[in-house]
Amino acid sequence: MDRKREVVWYLITDFIFSTLAWALFFIYRKVYIEKSQLLFDDKFYLGLIIIPLFWVILYYIIGSYRDVLKRHRLRDLGETFIISLIGCTVLFFLLIINDQYVFKTDYYKAYFGLFVIHFSLALIPKLIITQRIVKSIHRGDRGFPTLIIGGNESALTIYNEIISLSNSPGFQFKGFISTNGVDRALMDSPLQYFGGYDQLNKVIEEHDIHEIIIAVESSEHEKINKIITDLSDKELSIKLIPDTYDLLTGGVKMTSIFGAPLIQVNREIMPVWQQSIKRIFDILVSIIALIILTPAFIILAILIKSGSKGKVFFSQERIGIYGKPFMIYKFRSMVSDAERTGPQLSSSDDNRITKIGRFMRRTRLDEIPQFFNVIIGDMSLVGPRPERQFYIDQIVQKAPHYKHLQKVKPGITSWGQVKYGYAENVDEMIARLKYDVLYVENRSLGLDAKILIYTVLIVLKGVGK
């Protein structure tokens, strides 16, 4: 509820100040560029409604309203600058470039005037709201439910260090779980003892845990790896207590000069501005693709319907980011009762695949409807292919690190998909897994671009598996 209230504040101020920015830009353009009479016509009042909606939708698409309780002023500055640059460029080419100006420099004045006015007015309320949130967290009025994993002296030390800070970093300790016995001093502390490691998932769910601090000796690599792997499919912030070696080698990345030294385990590999561009690119490409491929949609629908009985589209539950299920959409490439005996993977000589289905699989045309999944936010253009829970359970038994893939949105295409195509068995899924893990830990716009290029080549050559 606290987060939703702050989101509403950001939404309201974004709408109001976007309205004010457009009104000031209108006056600036009429008085200082066109040097004409200031008349507020119907287009002006229509703009006061449509333009602010455009900005709010843009902020939402880019993810400005996510994690509002963890915003900071540098994020406000950088994010507002990037969004203002993108939004003002779009508005300039849609609404301003067709204006009849005497001098070319007037176009530059219009663009930079729009950018400066909007950026300045958009940034001010964000900084005020964020400052209020940060202060309330530092006072301890609000924070994030936190669980310590570990029952040794390190757990007690980091707990005492954090609660003694003059400015609270936002950890609201609910208690601790032991992994290898419990230190007597920790049992005498105010921290609640939730039991052994087998209680982890239950405690996280019951206490709505947002933050995890792993207070296990850094030398116990195997135990730490298991904890991180077990938590990697959950929407949690995971931190480790560093030792002297971590400090000397630069393993600790500080985000606050007042906080306790902790290693952020699941830090974002892709910078926020790249994530924003990736999301905008996903939506624009998907919309354009669906428009351009409409004739192909119609032709494929006719061929699928005439080739075999059943529906044109095929939907199936898959597991997405943080283990959340969603419905994936594809063109049906198999007979309608292909899985009447239960879940089955296909093979290259599978007689369940229809004639048109075999062609669609080679050229990846059966994936076209997934552009809709991208638009609604279930998927991205590039990301690990989503699997069914039935097969995830089998994969995790042999390769527990599969859970790392669920830190990001699944994609229409992936590094593993480019290398292997459709997996015919669980072993191939695991062989494909290493490329998808590499992608997750090294993702960037440049890597996305390479994967998309190779995917297009596969589609054009029709050599997909």
Residue pairs with C-beta under 8 A, 6 or more apart in sequence:
2 69
2 142
3 68
3 69
6 68
6 69
6 129
6 133
7 65
7 68
9 129
10 59
10 64
10 65
10 68
10 126
10 129
11 56
11 65
13 125
13 126
13 129
14 52
14 55
14 56
14 59
14 122
14 125
15 52
15 53
15 55
15 56
16 52
16 125
17 121
17 122
17 124
17 125
18 51
18 52
18 55
18 56
18 118
18 121
18 122
19 48
19 51
19 52
20 121
21 117
21 118
21 121
21 122
22 47
22 48
22 51
22 52
22 118
23 44
23 48
24 117
24 121
25 113
25 114
25 117
25 118
26 40
26 44
26 47
27 38
28 113
28 117
29 110
29 113
30 36
30 37
30 38
30 39
31 38
32 109
32 113
33 101
33 106
33 109
33 110
33 113
34 99
34 101
51 91
54 87
54 91
55 87
55 118
55 122
58 83
58 86
58 87
59 65
59 83
61 279
61 280
61 283
62 79
62 82
62 83
62 276
62 279
62 280
63 272
63 275
63 276
63 279
64 79
64 83
68 133
69 133
69 137
69 142
69 144
71 126
71 130
71 133
71 134
72 130
72 134
73 127
73 130
73 131
73 134
75 272
76 123
76 126
76 127
76 130
77 123
78 272
78 273
79 272
79 273
79 276
80 119
80 122
80 123
80 126
81 119
82 273
82 276
82 277
83 122
83 276
84 115
84 118
84 119
84 122
85 115
86 276
86 280
87 118
88 111
88 114
88 115
88 118
89 111
91 114
92 110
92 111
92 114
96 107
96 110
96 111
96 114
97 107
99 107
99 110
101 107
101 110
133 142
136 142
137 143
137 168
137 169
137 170
138 167
138 168
138 258
139 168
140 168
142 170
143 168
143 170
143 171
143 172
144 170
144 171
144 172
144 210
144 211
144 237
145 172
145 174
145 207
145 208
145 209
145 210
145 211
146 171
146 172
146 173
146 174
146 209
146 210
146 211
146 212
146 213
147 173
147 174
147 175
147 176
147 177
147 194
147 203
147 204
147 207
147 209
147 211
147 212
147 213
148 155
148 158
148 159
148 173
148 175
148 176
148 177
148 191
148 213
148 215
149 176
149 177
149 179
149 197
149 200
149 212
149 213
149 214
149 215
149 216
149 227
150 176
150 177
150 178
150 179
150 214
150 215
150 216
151 176
151 177
151 178
151 179
151 180
151 181
151 182
151 183
151 186
151 193
152 180
152 181
152 183
152 186
152 215
152 216
152 217
153 183
153 185
153 186
154 215
154 216
154 217
154 241
155 176
155 183
155 186
155 215
156 183
156 185
156 186
156 189
158 213
158 215
158 241
158 260
158 262
159 173
159 176
159 189
159 191
161 260
162 169
162 171
162 173
162 260
163 173
165 258
165 259
165 260
166 258
167 258
169 256
169 258
169 259
169 260
170 211
171 211
171 213
173 191
174 192
174 203
174 207
174 209
175 191
175 192
175 193
175 194
175 203
175 207
176 186
176 191
176 192
176 193
176 194
176 215
177 194
177 195
177 196
177 197
177 199
177 200
177 203
178 193
178 195
178 196
178 197
179 196
179 197
179 216
179 223
179 227
180 216
180 223
182 193
186 193
187 193
194 203
200 230
203 209
204 234
204 236
209 236
210 236
210 237
211 236
211 237
211 239
212 231
212 236
212 237
212 238
212 239
213 239
213 240
213 241
213 262
214 224
214 227
214 228
214 238
214 239
214 240
214 241
214 265
215 241
216 223
216 224
216 227
216 241
217 243
218 224
218 240
218 241
218 242
218 243
218 245
218 246
219 243
224 240
226 400
228 238
228 265
228 266
229 400
229 401
229 403
229 404
230 400
230 403
231 238
232 266
232 401
232 403
232 404
232 406
232 407
233 322
233 323
233 403
233 406
233 407
234 322
234 323
235 322
236 266
237 264
237 266
238 264
238 265
238 266
239 262
239 263
239 264
239 265
240 262
240 263
240 265
241 262
241 263
242 251
242 252
242 261
242 262
242 263
245 251
246 252
246 263
247 261
251 263
252 261
252 262
252 263
253 263
253 264
253 267
254 261
255 264
266 407
268 275
269 440
269 441
269 442
269 443
269 444
270 278
270 443
270 444
270 445
274 444
274 445
277 445
278 380
278 445
278 448
279 380
281 381
282 374
282 380
282 381
283 374
283 375
285 371
285 381
286 371
286 372
286 374
286 375
286 381
287 371
287 375
289 368
289 371
290 297
290 368
290 371
290 372
290 375
293 368
296 365
296 368
297 368
300 312
300 331
300 356
300 360
300 365
300 368
301 312
301 331
303 356
304 312
304 331
304 332
304 354
304 356
304 357
305 312
307 354
307 355
307 356
307 357
308 335
308 336
308 354
309 335
309 336
310 332
310 335
310 336
311 332
311 336
312 331
312 332
313 329
313 330
313 331
313 332
313 369
314 329
314 330
314 331
314 332
314 333
314 334
315 327
315 328
315 329
315 330
316 327
316 328
316 330
316 388
317 325
317 326
317 327
317 328
317 388
317 389
318 325
318 326
318 327
318 328
318 386
318 387
318 388
318 410
319 325
319 386
319 387
319 388
319 389
319 392
319 406
320 326
320 378
320 379
320 386
320 406
320 409
320 410
321 406
321 407
321 408
321 409
321 410
322 406
322 407
323 406
325 389
326 373
326 378
326 379
326 386
327 378
328 370
328 373
328 378
328 379
328 386
329 369
329 370
329 372
329 373
330 366
330 367
330 369
330 370
331 360
331 365
331 366
331 368
331 369
332 354
332 357
332 366
333 353
333 354
333 356
333 357
333 358
333 360
333 361
333 366
334 346
334 350
334 352
334 353
334 354
334 357
335 352
335 354
338 344
338 352
343 388
343 390
343 391
345 391
345 422
345 423
345 424
345 425
346 352
346 353
346 422
346 424
347 424
348 424
348 465
353 361
357 366
359 365
359 462
360 366
361 422
361 464
362 462
362 463
362 464
362 465
363 458
363 459
363 462
363 464
364 413
364 455
364 458
364 459
364 464
365 459
367 412
367 413
370 379
370 412
371 412
373 379
373 412
374 380
374 381
374 412
377 409
378 409
378 410
379 386
379 409
379 410
379 411
379 412
380 408
380 409
380 410
380 411
380 412
381 411
381 412
381 413
381 448
381 452
382 411
382 412
382 413
382 414
382 439
382 447
382 448
382 451
382 452
383 408
383 409
383 410
383 411
383 414
383 439
384 405
384 408
384 410
384 411
384 414
384 416
384 436
384 439
384 440
385 410
385 411
385 414
385 416
385 417
385 436
386 410
387 395
387 429
391 426
391 429
392 402
394 426
395 402
395 426
395 429
395 430
395 433
396 402
396 403
398 426
398 430
399 430
399 433
401 433
401 437
402 430
402 433
404 437
404 440
404 441
405 433
405 436
405 437
405 440
407 440
408 440
408 443
413 451
413 452
413 455
414 435
414 436
414 439
414 451
415 435
415 436
415 438
415 439
415 447
415 451
416 432
416 433
416 434
416 435
416 436
416 439
417 432
417 455
418 451
418 454
418 455
418 458
419 432
419 435
420 428
420 431
420 432
420 435
420 465
421 464
421 465
422 464
422 465
423 429
423 432
439 447
439 451
458 464
